[in-house]
Amino acid sequence: MAWFPRGLSLPFSTISFILFCSMAVSVSTADLFEEFKHPSEKKTHLHLYLHDIVAGGNFTTVRAVTANASLPPSFGDLIVLDDPLTAGPSPTSKLLGRAQGFCAFASQQARHPALALAMNLVFAAGKYKGSTLTILGRNPPLQTTREMPVVGGSGRFRMARGYAIAKTFSFNTTSGDSVVEYNLYVLHY
């Protein structure tokens, strides 16, 4: 160290020590990550029916906010839902869980309505009991087939991603009640 000026010897040794420590930490951190085993990804297809009941004493959907009357019909309205999810199209089919969330009418075109949908599928039976899937996206209800993204989940569906295909199975023009068939294709851990 005789060839270094005296003023540089202390900072140089400090820098050398810091570099040595950071190299030691990076080597030990790399060893930790080699031991971490990521669980294998699973693919799951779910087929179920959502029962949207807007009339009668047992309604499962409520219009929580009605927008200004000067706006196009329904535009800006907010709907909250807690709909049953069943294994079949009949309301007496096996109950699998509930669809809980909200949607807002987000299109000003009355002939082409579209909902901004945020919905959690909360499973209450079977091997997915206690797990959830989250759908977040645009739902144009008058289209025959609608595709919406699955953006997350919990429990057995931790870190889920995928898509949901929705088709209106039945619609009662008098009451407004509907049954929607869902096919969900999900990747998860």
PEBELUR-V485990 format. One record per pair of residues at least 12 apart in sequence whose ideal C-beta (glycine too) atoms are under 7 Angstrom apart, sorted by sequence separation. I is the first residue (numbers start at 0). J is the second residue. D is the distance in Angstrom with one decimal. If there is no record, write none. Layout:
BEGIN
I;J;D / I;J;D
END
This chain:
BEGIN
64;76;6.2 / 84;96;4.7 / 102;114;4.1 / 103;115;4.9 / 119;131;5.1 / 120;132;4.5 / 136;148;4.8 / 149;161;4.2 / 167;179;5.6 / 168;180;4.6 / 64;77;3.9 / 84;97;6.2 / 102;115;6.3 / 134;147;5.2 / 135;148;6.4 / 149;162;5.9 / 166;179;7.0 / 62;76;5.9 / 63;77;4.9 / 83;97;6.2 / 84;98;5.6 / 102;116;4.5 / 119;133;5.3 / 148;162;5.7 / 149;163;5.7 / 165;179;5.3 / 166;180;4.8 / 63;78;6.7 / 82;97;6.6 / 134;149;5.7 / 135;150;4.8 / 147;162;6.8 / 62;78;5.4 / 63;79;4.8 / 81;97;5.8 / 82;98;4.4 / 101;117;5.9 / 118;134;4.8 / 133;149;6.9 / 146;162;5.6 / 147;163;4.9 / 165;181;5.4 / 61;78;7.0 / 100;117;4.9 / 132;149;5.6 / 133;150;5.4 / 60;78;5.9 / 61;79;5.5 / 80;98;6.3 / 81;99;5.1 / 100;118;3.5 / 116;134;6.4 / 117;135;5.3 / 133;151;4.4 / 146;164;5.7 / 147;165;6.7 / 163;181;5.6 / 164;182;4.6 / 80;99;6.8 / 100;119;5.6 / 116;135;7.0 / 133;152;6.2 / 60;80;4.6 / 80;100;6.0 / 98;118;5.4 / 99;119;5.2 / 116;136;6.1 / 132;152;4.6 / 144;164;6.2 / 145;165;4.5 / 163;183;4.7 / 59;80;6.4 / 80;101;6.8 / 131;152;5.6 / 59;81;5.4 / 60;82;6.6 / 79;101;4.9 / 98;120;5.5 / 99;121;5.8 / 115;137;6.5 / 116;138;4.5 / 130;152;6.6 / 131;153;4.7 / 144;166;5.5 / 161;183;6.6 / 162;184;5.8 / 59;82;4.6 / 78;101;6.4 / 130;153;6.1 / 131;154;6.6 / 143;166;6.6 / 161;184;4.9 / 59;83;6.7 / 77;101;6.2 / 78;102;5.2 / 96;120;6.2 / 97;121;5.0 / 113;137;5.5 / 114;138;4.4 / 130;154;3.1 / 132;156;5.3 / 161;185;3.9 / 96;121;5.0 / 113;138;6.9 / 129;154;5.1 / 130;155;4.4 / 131;156;6.6 / 161;186;5.6 / 77;103;5.0 / 96;122;4.1 / 97;123;6.9 / 113;139;4.6 / 114;140;6.4 / 130;156;5.0 / 159;185;5.0 / 160;186;5.6 / 76;103;6.9 / 95;122;6.2 / 96;123;4.4 / 112;139;6.9 / 132;159;5.8 / 138;165;6.9 / 159;186;6.9 / 76;104;4.8 / 95;123;6.9 / 96;124;6.8 / 111;139;6.7 / 112;140;6.2 / 127;155;5.4 / 159;187;4.1 / 51;80;6.9 / 75;104;6.4 / 94;123;6.8 / 95;124;5.4 / 112;141;6.4 / 134;163;5.4 / 156;185;6.5 / 158;187;6.1 / 74;104;5.4 / 94;124;6.4 / 95;125;6.8 / 111;141;7.0 / 157;187;6.3 / 158;188;5.3 / 51;82;5.3 / 73;104;4.3 / 93;124;7.0 / 116;147;6.5 / 156;187;4.7 / 157;188;5.5 / 50;82;5.7 / 74;106;6.9 / 49;82;5.1 / 50;83;4.8 / 74;107;5.0 / 149;183;6.2 / 49;84;5.8 / 50;85;6.6 / 152;187;6.1 / 48;84;7.0 / 71;107;4.7 / 84;120;6.3 / 102;138;6.8 / 149;185;5.6 / 47;84;5.0 / 48;85;5.0 / 72;109;5.0 / 47;85;6.7 / 71;109;5.4 / 47;86;6.5 / 48;87;6.3 / 73;112;6.5 / 48;88;5.1 / 50;90;5.6 / 48;92;6.9 / 47;95;5.6 / 49;98;5.2 / 132;183;6.6 / 132;185;6.5 / 88;168;5.2 / 88;178;5.3 / 48;168;6.5 / 54;174;3.9 / 53;174;6.8 / 54;175;6.0 / 53;175;4.4 / 54;176;6.0 / 53;176;6.0 / 52;176;5.2 / 51;176;6.5 / 51;177;4.7 / 50;178;5.6 / 51;179;6.6 / 48;178;5.6 / 49;179;4.5 / 48;179;6.9 / 48;180;5.6 / 49;181;6.1 / 47;181;5.3 / 46;182;5.5 / 44;182;6.9 / 45;183;4.3 / 44;183;7.0 / 44;184;5.6 / 43;185;4.8 / 42;186;5.8 / 43;187;6.6 / 40;186;5.6 / 41;187;5.7 / 41;188;6.9 / 40;188;6.1 / 38;188;4.7
END
